[in-house]
Amino acid sequence: MADSRHRWSNPGISGYTFRYRPKADIQHRRESLSKSMLPELLHRLLSALVLGSIALLVTSCSSSFTVTPLIDAGVKLPASETVEVVHEKPNRDFLAIARFHGSEKKKCDKGNELCGLRERARKMGANAIWVQNVHTTNYPGDWIHYNDRMIRVYPYSVTIISGVFVTY
């Protein structure tokens, strides 16, 4: 090699020249790149963290049920003290006061199933939640292409519950 700046060059094809740079120059370029990229990386990281926290808060503290009243809006029932969850038709006479459909996203304690829906039923004056249908759909995991990279979507399931609020 005649020129000490080039380790390899192909004079027949333009643009295929590898220039030798001393290690100090490479280190300086890395430091300058990392300093200029640091504010943008921090901004992206904080934005993702804030958005993720908001999404987690919204989905973990709410129920996504649609409740449709079945009685006249002028009829106000007093709020009940307790609400039981039943999966069979009640044996005694009852009045269906609302129909519901959706899924529970609120994190409930053990033994306190449908805690978000129970609170809504209690405020409407229901004594029981009669669960009439439970449907679970399982989704397999997959890889998706998002923002020029591959992201793993893990397997998950969605349970849809429907039924009525009843009062005795």
C-alpha positions in Angstrom: 0.0 0.0 0.0 1.4 3.3 -1.1 -0.8 5.5 1.0 -0.7 4.8 4.8 -4.1 6.4 5.3 -5.9 3.5 3.4 -6.0 -0.1 4.6 -8.0 -1.2 1.6 -9.2 0.5 -1.5 -10.7 -0.5 -4.7 -10.0 2.0 -7.4 -12.4 0.5 -9.9 -15.5 1.1 -7.6 -16.0 4.5 -6.2 -17.0 4.8 -2.6 -15.4 1.6 -1.4 -12.4 3.1 0.4 -11.7 2.3 4.1 -9.9 5.1 5.8 -7.7 4.4 8.8 -8.4 6.6 11.8 -6.4 6.6 14.9 -8.1 5.3 18.1 -8.1 8.7 19.7 -10.2 10.2 16.9 -12.7 7.3 17.1 -13.0 7.7 20.9 -13.6 11.5 20.4 -16.3 10.8 17.9 -18.0 8.3 20.2 -18.0 10.8 23.1 -19.4 13.6 21.0 -22.1 11.4 19.6 -23.1 10.2 23.0 -23.2 13.7 24.4 -25.4 15.0 21.6 -27.8 12.0 21.8 -28.1 12.0 25.6 -30.9 14.6 25.9 -32.9 12.9 23.2 -32.5 9.5 24.8 -33.5 10.8 28.2 -36.6 12.6 26.7 -37.7 9.4 24.9 -37.1 7.3 28.0 -39.0 9.6 30.3 -41.8 10.0 27.8 -42.1 6.2 27.5 -42.1 5.8 31.3 -44.8 8.5 31.8 -47.0 7.1 29.1 -46.5 3.5 30.4 -47.4 4.6 33.9 -50.6 6.4 32.7 -51.6 3.4 30.7 -51.0 1.0 33.6 -53.0 3.3 35.9 -55.9 3.6 33.6 -56.2 -0.1 32.8 -55.5 -1.4 36.3 -57.9 0.8 38.2 -61.0 0.6 36.0 -63.6 -1.8 34.8 -64.6 -1.8 31.2 -68.2 -2.8 31.6 -71.2 -1.4 29.7 -74.1 -1.1 32.1 -77.6 -0.5 30.7 -80.3 0.3 33.2 -83.5 -1.7 32.7 -85.7 0.4 35.0 -87.1 3.9 34.5 -84.4 6.6 35.1 -86.8 8.3 37.6 -86.7 5.3 39.9 -83.9 5.7 42.4 -83.1 2.7 44.6 -81.1 3.2 47.8 -77.5 1.9 47.7 -77.1 -1.6 49.0 -74.7 -2.6 51.7 -73.4 -5.8 50.2 -73.5 -7.3 46.7 -73.2 -11.0 46.2 -72.1 -12.6 42.9 -74.2 -15.6 41.8 -73.7 -17.8 38.7 -77.1 -19.5 38.9 -80.6 -18.0 38.6 -81.7 -16.8 42.1 -84.3 -19.1 43.8 -86.4 -16.2 45.1 -88.3 -13.4 43.3 -86.1 -10.7 42.0 -86.2 -7.6 39.8 -83.5 -7.1 37.1 -82.4 -3.5 37.3 -79.5 -3.4 34.8 -77.7 -5.4 32.2 -73.9 -5.5 32.0 -71.4 -6.7 29.5 -67.6 -6.4 29.5 -64.4 -7.4 31.2 -62.9 -6.7 34.6 -59.6 -4.9 34.4 -59.4 -3.8 38.0 -57.0 -5.8 40.3 -59.2 -7.3 42.9 -58.2 -9.1 46.2 -58.6 -12.8 46.5 -62.2 -13.8 47.2 -63.5 -10.4 46.0 -64.3 -11.2 42.4 -65.6 -8.4 40.1 -64.8 -5.7 42.7 -65.2 -2.8 40.2 -68.6 -4.1 39.0 -69.7 -4.8 42.5 -69.2 -1.1 43.4 -71.4 0.0 40.4 -74.1 -2.5 41.3 -74.0 -1.3 45.0 -74.5 2.3 43.9 -77.5 1.3 41.7 -79.1 -0.5 44.6 -78.5 -4.1 43.5 -78.4 -7.0 46.0 -76.7 -9.4 43.6 -74.8 -9.7 40.3 -76.2 -12.6 38.3 -73.4 -13.7 35.9 -75.1 -15.3 33.0 -72.3 -15.8 30.5 -68.5 -16.0 30.7 -66.5 -16.2 27.4 -62.7 -16.5 27.4 -60.7 -16.0 24.2 -57.1 -17.0 24.2 -54.7 -15.2 21.8 -51.4 -16.8 20.9 -48.1 -14.9 21.1 -46.6 -13.5 18.0 -43.9 -11.2 16.7 -44.9 -7.9 15.1 -42.9 -5.3 13.2 -43.2 -1.9 15.0 -41.0 1.2 14.7 -38.4 -0.5 12.5 -37.9 -3.4 15.0 -39.5 -6.7 15.9 -41.5 -6.8 19.2 -42.8 -9.9 21.0 -46.5 -9.9 21.8 -46.9 -12.5 24.6 -49.9 -14.9 24.7 -52.8 -13.5 26.6 -56.5 -14.1 27.2 -59.6 -11.9 27.4 -62.6 -12.9 29.5 -65.9 -11.2 28.6 -68.7 -11.4 31.2 -72.3 -10.6 30.8 -75.3 -10.7 33.1 -77.7 -8.6 35.1 -77.9 -6.7 38.4 -80.8 -7.9 40.5 -82.5 -6.7 43.6 -84.8 -8.8 45.9 
